[in-house]
Amino acid sequence: MRRKAGRFWLIIACLSCFAGAVGLIMHALSSTIIFFMTPAQIHAHPPPIHQTIRLGGMVVAGSLHNQPTQDGTPDTSFEVTDGQTALRVSYHGILPDLFREGQSVVALGYYQPSGYFLASEVLAKHDETYMPKEVADALQKTGKWDPRFGPPPDAASWNRMTAPAKSSTTLKNTP
């Protein structure tokens, strides 16, 4: 009887140590997770202040504005859209060489309560055929683009676009 009780308490001690280690690991990882959001998702459910997120979408044509500063590093603002909502992004720094209006972009930073996104890092696509997976998924979800029908549309045409209507009839295969 004494051996069984000893084994039982040893197993309980090992399980509690394991549970404690898993809890500590989960707590440490929760502070390093960075979520991807589109402008429509941010508008619908604003993230907590000072939570780092990745904002993805297309740069709205005609929205890019540069303001020189005394230290020589420009303050840049532009709008990012997912086809439903646009969000103003403010960035202090030099933009990547491939950054263009009408192309996909991912910005890392914080959403400000005043309604704009303060970016600490801006990533632009690296060639004419690349689109970040998160941005492509967001465009497909909103119905603004279907990859089966070619490359994504330019951002300037999104305000004219509508999601394709879902057909209630189905085609039957006839021999």
N, C-alpha and C positions, 0 to 999 in steps of 0.2 A: 503494500500500500504506500509505503514511504517513497519508493522509486517512481511510482505513477504520479504522485503529487509533485515531486521534484521536476519530472519531465513537463508536467502541465505548466508549472510556473516558469520554466525555461522557455517554453513555446510562447507563453503570454508575453514575457519580456522581449523576446525576439520580434514578435509581431508589433508590439508597441514601439520598439526602436525603428522598425521598418516604416510604420505609419508616420512617426515623427520625421524621419528623413524625407519621405515623400511630401509631407506637408511643407517642410522647409524648401525643398526644390520647387514646388509649385508656387510658393510665395515669391521666391527669387525670380522665377521666370515671368510671373505676372507683371512685373514692373518693366520688362524689356519687350513686351509684345507691342508691335506697331500695326494698327489696323489700317486697311485700305478703304477709302470712302470716296464716293462721287459727290459732286455738288448737290444733287437732288437728295442724297442720303443725309448730307450735313444739314440741308435746309429742313428736312423732315424731322430729324433727330440730332440736334447739335451735340457734339461730344463735350465731355467735361473740359473746363478750362485747364490749360497746361498739360493736356494729354497729347502726346505726339501721335500724329496720324499721317498717312500718305494720301494726298489728294490727287486724283487722276482724272484726265479728260482731255479735251482738245482746247487749244488756245484760240480764243475768239478773234477773228480777223478784225483789225482796226483797234484793238483794245490795248496794245502795247505802248507804254509811256515810260520814258527814261528821264530821270532827274539827276544831274551831276551833283556830287557832294564835295565838301572841302577836302576830304581825304583822297579824292580821285576815284573812289568806288561808287558806281551808280546805284541809285535807288530806283528800282524798276517795279512797275505795277502792270498787271494784265489780268484778263478774265479767263477762267477755265470753265468749260461747259461740258455736260454729258448729253446735251440735246434736250434736256428738260429745264434745267436751271443753270444759271451762270453764277460764279463766285469770284469776287475780286481777290487777287493774290498780290501781296507786297513782298518784295525780295530785295535785300541789300547785298550786292555782290555782282560778280561778272557772270552773265548767263553762259551756258554752253554754246559752242560755235554752231551746233546744229539746231539750236532753238529757233523756231519760226512760228509765225501766226498760222493758224489752220492746221497745225500738226499736234500729235499727241504729246503729253507731258505728264510727269509725275513729280509732285512737289512734296517735300517732307517738312513738316512744321506743326504749327498750332492754329486752331480756330479761335479767333478773337470774338468776344461778346458783341463788339460793335458791328459785326457782320462781314469781316474780311478774314483772309487766311494769311498768316505771317509765316513765310517759308524760310527755312534755314538752308535748304538744299533744293536745287531744281535739276531734274534729269530729263533730257530730251532724247528722242529716238536717234538711233545711230545710222539709219539709212532710210530710203524712201519706202521700203516695204515693211518695216518693223512697226509694231504697235504693242505696247505692254499688254500682257494677258489680262490684267485687271481692267484696263481701259476697254479692250475689245469685249470682254464679258459684260461690262456695264452698258456698252452701246447695243449689244445684242439683247440684253434684258429690257431696255427701253424701246426696242423695236426700231431703232434708227439705222441699224446696219445688219445685214445678213452676209457672212463671208462667202456663202455659195454664189452670190451675185456680184462678186468683184471686190475691189478695194473699198475702204471706208470712204464716205463722202467727206468733202471738205467742210470745216466748221461753219463757214459762211452760209451754207445752204440749209443748215439744220432748222432755222426758224420757219422754213417753208415745208419741211418734211413732217409727215404724220406716220404713226405706226401703221403697218399693214392691217387691214381688217381681217378678222378671223372668220373663215367661212364655216357656216353651219351645215353645209352639205358636203358629202364626201363622194369622191368619184369611185365608181365600181368598175372592177376589171371585167371587161366583156371579151369573150373569145372572138 
